[in-house]
Every structure is written in C-alpha cells, then in structure tokens.
Amino acid sequence: MTTTSGTTEGGASGLGQGVQGITEADIANYLANTPGFFERHAELLSAVQLSSPHGRRAVSLQERQMEMLRERIKGLEQKIMEMIRHSQDNVAIAERLHRFTRSILLTAEPALLPQRMVESLRHEFLIPQAAIRLWGLDEAHAGAPYAQPASDDVKSFAASLSVPYCGVNAGFEAAGWLADPAAVMSLAMIPLRHGDATVGLLVLGSPDPTRYAADMGTEFLMRIGDVAAAALSRLRAAA
C-alpha cells in the first residue's frame, strides 16, 4: 500500500488491500493525511483504550491526549519559571555591577583605585578573596601591592586569555597573590587590557569548587574587566 499526502478523505479504501504488510508507519501516515477519518468515526475517540502513564488503568484516546497536553503545559511552565529565575538573577548581578562601577567613579585618587576595586568586588559579589596586579607602571607605584612583580609566565597567560578563565585552582601562580591561596578551590582570572596591550590580571578566589566553573557564562566578568581596565587607565596616565 502506498499512502501519500494525496490520499483523499474517502481514502479508507486504501486500507482495503489487506493488513498483511501494513506497518505502524503506514497507519500513522494514513491518519495524518486523512484528517476526516475521526470525523467520520468519532466513536473511536472514546472507544479506543490506551494505557495511562500514571498507573495501569486504561484511558480513552481523548483522555490520553489531555494527559499529554497537561504534561506539555507543565513542562512549559517549568521552562518559564526557569527563565524568570535567570532573568531575576541577571538583574541582581547587573545591579551589583552598577554599584561596583559607581564606587570606582567616586574614587578621586587614581592610586586608590586597585584596592577600592578589590574591596567593592568582595562586598558586592560576596567574593571570599580577590587580588589585582598591574605591570608597566611608573616607578612611583613600585611599592604598591598591586604593582608587585608578576612573572613572564603570568603575563603571557593573561595575554592569552580571550575570555576570563574560570575553573579549578590548579596551582596557578596568580592564586598566590590571594591572602589564603591554600583555601581557594576555584578561580576566576580576568585579564585587564589597555588598548591592545594586557596590563594586568584580576583574580577572584573561592573555597567552593563550583563557584567558578569552566562552563559558566563570562559576560559579566568581562564587563568587570572592561570597567576596571578603563578606570585604571587614569593610573597609567598619572604614571
């Protein structure tokens, strides 16, 4: 038997060739291409009995369709709730980023910016440990904590990052800048750039190994890096 979209509503005779050789796909195609079938045989909607996924009882085709519809609606509701939750989380993060940016703008003395950034990030985003290192600064800043030497390996690593690094603390040298590196299980390392040059690295550490995961989104971390680097250009200009 051949069933195509050309089957007419009166094409019930298409099944008259006998059931031998007819597959479930043939029947499904026939019903899909013959919308008038259940109009002519409306009694089948209540007569056909299907097993319910919610127990061993049998239900009519109509009841089964309603169950499937309810399950689909429930799935859509869960997706909507998840979207709302993510939206609320993003709004909260955006508000924290706004306060972080505001604290930088209110810092009049450029030399105070690195420490103010670290303090603001820790406060706004509840980050246990944070540190920042800058290089290529004037000798006038040589004694500042943020201007302590960084190895060529660290500088090369920072320059190689197209997006912030998020993941486990695998003994990175930059983790040693934190107050208690032994307690850090996961890290976020954000490169700071001035034009095309990488001029520093911002390091965030947490004792929670899942706080900074390799598959997490980095959009907000990138914005933090952009804001920090732009603000720190004042310090470089003063050098």
N, C-alpha and C positions, 0 to 999 in steps of 0.2 A: 504493500500500500504506500502511496506517495501522498503526503499531506503538505500543502504549501499555503502561503498567505492567500492564494487564490481559491481556497476552499469556500464554498458558499454556505450560508446558514442552513440550507437544505441538504448539506453535505453529509448528513448522518449515514447516507448510503455508502460513504467512504469506508465505513467500518463493516460493510456487508460482505467484504471479501473473506471474512473469517478471522478468528482471533489468532490462528496459528501464524507466527512470525511477527505479530504486532508487539512492539516494545512499549515500555512505560513512556519513553520519549515520544513515540508516535501518538500515544493518547494525550500526553501533555501538549504536543503541538496542535493536535486536533482541537482540543478545548480552547487553547489560546487563540486559535484562528477561527473559532466558531462562537462568537460572543452570544449568539441567540440560543445556544444549547440549553443553558439553565433557565432561560425564559420559557422555553417550550417544555422543560422538565423541572419546573420549580419544586416539585415534591421531593426531588433528590436532595435539595439543600438541607432538609430536615431528616430525610431517610438515611443518608449516608452517615455512618458512625465511624468516628476516628478516636484513637487513643489519646487521652489527655496527658500532657507532660506533668500535670500536677496530680498524680495518682494513677490508679489502674482503671478508673471508670472510663466509659466511652462517652463521647460527646458528638453532637451533630456538627456538620461542616460549618454551619453558621457560628456555633459556639466556639469552634476551634479558630475561626477567623477572628472572632472577638478577642480570644486569648492572645493570639499573635499580635493583634493591634495594641492591646494593653501592654504587652511586653515591649513593643516598639516604642510606645509612648513613654514607658518607664525608662528605657534606655536613653531617649532624647532628653528627658527631664534630668537624668544624671549628667549628661554632657553639658546641658545648660548651666546646672549648678556648678560644675567644674569650671566652665568659662567665667561665671560670675566670680568664683573664688579667685581665679587667676587675675581677673581684672581688678579686684579689690586689693590683692597683693601688690600688683603693679602700681596702683595709685598710692599705696602706702610707701613703697620704695621711692617713687617719684617725689613724694613729699619730703622724705629724708634727704634725698639728693638736693632738693631745693634749699633745705636748711643748711646742708653742708656748703653749698655754693654761697649762700648768704654770709656764713661765718667767714669765708675767705675774703669776700668783698669788704667786710667790715674790718679786716686786718690791715692797718695802715702801714706797719713796718714790714718791709719785704723779708727781712731776716727771720721774722717770727712765723712766716707762712708754713714752713715744713712741719714744725711742731704743732701749730694750730690745725693743720690738715689731719695729722695723726690723731689728735685728741678728738676732733669733730667726727671723724670716721668711727672711732671706737665708741663714741657716745651715741651717735645716730643709728648705727647699724649693729650695735651690740657685738663688736668685734673684740675678742679677748686680747689679741696682740696685733700691733701694727708698727711698721718702721718704714723709713724712706731714706734713700741715699741718692745724692746727686754728684755728678762729676763735671769737670771742665769749668769749675767756678774760680773766681778770683782768690788770690791768697788771703784776702781779708776774711774769708769764711773758712779758712783751713781748720780752725779749732772747733767748728760747729759739729755736733753729732751727725747731721745729715751730710756733711762733706768729708766724712772719714773715707779712707781709700777703699775702692772696690777693685777686685782683680780683673784682669783682662777677660777671664772666662765669664765672669758675671756680666761684664759689659757686652761681650759677644752674644751671650744668652739673651739679654734684654733686647738687643738689636734684632735678634732673630724672631722675636715674638710678633706675629702679625695680629694676634688677639691675646688677651691676658691668659696666662697659664692658670689652670685650676686643676687640682689633683692632690695626690698624697704627697707628704713630705718625704722625699727620697734622699734626704741628706743634702739638700741644696745649700750652697754657701750662703745665699741670701737669708736663709732661715736663721743663720747665726746672728743676724742683726737684731732679732727679736729678744725680748727680755728673758724669756724662758723657752729656748728652742726645743729642748727635750720634751716639752709638753705639747708641741704642735704636731698634730696628726695630718692636717690638710692645709693647703696653702692656696692663696691667690696672689699672683705676681703680675703687676700691671706696669708695662713699660711707659715711661714718660718721654715725650718727644717734643723737640723744638724745631719746627720745620721738618726737614728730612733726617735730622740727627736725633739719636736716642741719648738723652741727657740724664736719665735716672731710672730708678725702679722703686715702685711702691709695693710693699709686701704686707699681706694680711694673713694672720695665722689663727688656727682654731684647734682645740683639743678634740673636736668632733671630726672623725674621719670622713663624714659625709657632708660636712658644711660646704666644702669647695670640691665638687665632683667634676670629673673630666667631661661629663655630658651636660653640664649646666649651661644656661644661657649667659653670655658675657656682655650683653648690650649695656647694662647699667654700669658694669665695671669699666667698660671702655669710655663711657661718659665721665666717670670719676677721673680716669686718667687724663682725658682731654681737658677737663676743668682744672685739674691740678697742674698740668703742664703749662696751660695758658697763664695761670696765676704766677707760677714760678718763673715765668719769663721776666717778670718785674725784678726778681732777684738777680737774674743773669744780666739784665741791663744795668743794674746798680753795681755789678762787679767790676 
